[in-house]
Amino acid sequence: MMDMLQNNTTRPGRRWSLGHIADPPRQDQGARIYALDALRLMAALAVVAYHFLAFSRGLKFGAWQQSPAELFPNVNPAASYGWLGVQLFFLISGFVICMSCWGKAPSQFLISRIIRLYPGYWAAVLITSAVLLAWPIMRFGPEPETIYANLTMFQAPLEYENIDGVYWSLWIELKFYMLFGVLVAIGLNYVRIVGFCLGWMALVLLAAQFPEHEHLQFFAMREHAPLFVGGIAMYLMYRFGPDAVSIGLVFLSWLMAQRELPELVHGAETSVRHELKVSTALIIVTACYALVLATALGAFNWARWRGLTIVGALTYPLYLLHQNIGWTIIRLNHDKIAPWLLLAMVVTALLVASWLLHIIVERPVSAHLKRLLTVLTRERRPAPKPIISRPKPSPVPAQRVAEPVAEQRVPVSV
């Protein structure tokens, strides 16, 4: 592996140095990758379809009060695999995090993650809590301490339940940020990132052998780490061009993602209440890899419609708002409005709400929060110590040395 790294070559025009912390960027490094915005929305809509068209756990108290398989027989089989949209999210996350923090200071990385995740999340927690307190028909309204814990996004380690089921994935993202943040603090370059990915994959294999070790499981994230690594490796392809190392990392992550797939499929079966095929799930995961890989290799560079930026902005709020709020609206109206019409109305309302949340909350709060955190991090930096040096003595003017007087010959009187 190290020989491959040392002998690595890239496409013409993409020089890079293994010894430098910040490698030279691509010429189009600042360009937005619009295809990723489309993939984000695709992943979010897949999860929405799963929850509205397939999820049947607790059928007696379900939103439709009837099996989705009976209400939507034509689309239910496909929607039953919509939970795999989260796998696509994690692949994209690995790619984007590596791209966005390259060459950044640790404080910049921390600020960027806080302003990206928290403003919309805070609003979603409060809105969802208000809906559940007003209409406690899908679940009981959350207690104040549960709301406070959820606002931190650390409710899982604090042992409080998620106010909305989709929040589980945010804790996985946070753990990934913590691990990758260590690498950011050290400094990013090709070799270090490859070492990070290989080390994490080794940790996953080790965790599989010792499932009783909680701390090992905590950091290994066996079910999700391969997806983050796959996204990181595909970003290396995007930045430096494909080589044996990055291709090998993508293939390794794909292989290791398969190890946990049967268990994930079994868990989803309990939610959709019918059999799912591991082979079908594998095809979908492979398609997710193929889409992100094609994006990394420039296959979708033609997609430069600026409207995709708006599409990308809707993704995170839609993901946060849709589950319990959508279920509550469906439960209140399922016996008054035809299923397909109600579904269309709910999804449209959620998209509008997501856009409003982005405009009214995410944009202004993120801007203010960024300024505040930037000031705080600057103030916390220790002031440089003044350099105390002894004053140099002023030069003493050189004293002129009297030239020797020529010997006077005194005439000797006779």
C-alpha angles and dihedrals in degrees: 000000000000090000088055090051094049093047094042116137129186137202117292112280094027104097118169137168126227091208099058126088096216111038120206110274128235115270090249094042094125094051117110115243099226094183090068090060090055092047091051092055090046090055093047093049090049090056091046090052090050093053097042102035106029115017109108106158109136092018093180090064097029122137095248094039084224136070111278087217088066095042096045106023095158098053102026095086092056094039089054088074094049091105086077087074085084089061088057089049091055093049090052091045093056090050097045098043092052090048098045099048100043108127092003126130117245090251090054091050091050094048093047092053094046095050091044097051111027112051095057091037094053090051092047093050092051095044093047091046090051092051093048092047091049095045109022094180102114094040137343117281112265122257118245093252090052090053091049091049092048091051089063092054086224095097092120097061089037087056098237122135122253113258087216123028095231092065091083090081092056091064089053089052092049092053090051090051091051092053095043091044089066089057091047089054090053093045132260126257135141098268095046093050092049089049090050092051094047091046092051092049089050088052090053091053091047092049090053089058094048107038092161093067105093097189091051091050090047094060099030096059090192097192097049111023094083090058094052090047091050091053092048092050091050089053088054087055090050093049102038105015125254117303136163093273099050092041089050091050092052091049092046092050091049091051093048092046087061092058093070097035098092091055092048091049091051091052091051091051090064089056099047095036097225138080121284126195121236089208091058091048090050091052090052093047089049089051089052090053090047093052095050091043091051088051091051092051093050100253091136099041088116089068100092101139106142090213087075087072088063089046090055092048091057095054103078097043091045091052092049098045106038108076113059095018091049092046091050093052091048092048092051094049108026093105094045104047131045111261099244093044091048091049091052091048093049095048091046091049091049092050090051091047090049092053092048091049090051094049100038101035116012100048101045097035092047091051094050092043092051092053092047095048092045090055092046094050091048092050092050094054109102113250112248111262113248113251107241114201132168113259110255111243112251110253113263111228109248113252114236111242113225111248112243112266114239112251110264113224107217111206111241112232115224 
